[in-house]
Amino acid sequence: MVGLFAFFYVVLHALSYVGLDHLFNWPVLWEDIVKRVYITVGMAALLMLTALAITSTDSMVKKMGGSNWRRLHRLAYLAGIAGVVHFFLMIKAGYTEPTIYAVILALLFGVRIVKKWA
């Protein structure tokens, strides 16, 4: 469920960018995605989370097979990193908040590593 909540938040974040900042002007939006690295990274994270949300049901696990599903869902790690990178690149000054998120992500990765070795 945490992953679906993250996906929901990212969709709302992207919709506010697409709707409020660009008024659904797709050509201008595409130029902005290509021009600004932080938006490119954010959109890549959105695409990764979309794939994870679509395949998050039990029926998709059965259709894909457990090992393929687990392999795909390792994208969650990359999406987390992309989210933190997006935040860092977006900020012009005052890196405290994105640093806190980066530390939290690193701690969560550390917990995963320790659990795997234990």
Phi, psi and omega in degrees: 000328180300319179296322178290325175295319177298317178299315180300316179298315182295322177296316177297318178299313180293320179296323177293323177293312182291316185278313185275320183279324186242359178050040178058030175274093190297319178297318179292321178299314180299318177299320180293321179297318181287324186284319187255119184298320183295329177285323176300314179296318179297319178292325176297318177298320178299316179297319178298313181294329176297314178299320180291320180293318180297324184261019185274355182277159178299323181294325178290325176299318179293317181295318184278334189090143186302317183290320177295319180297315179297319179299315178296319185284357169290347174300340179301323178295313180295321178295321177297315178297316180298322178297316179293317178298317177304315180296314179299315182290332182285327185283135178269327180206159179074075185274014184297309184296313177295331177294321177299315178297321179296319179294317178299315178298317179298319177296318178296319175298319178299317177300317179298318180295315180296318178297323180292324182275344184277000000 
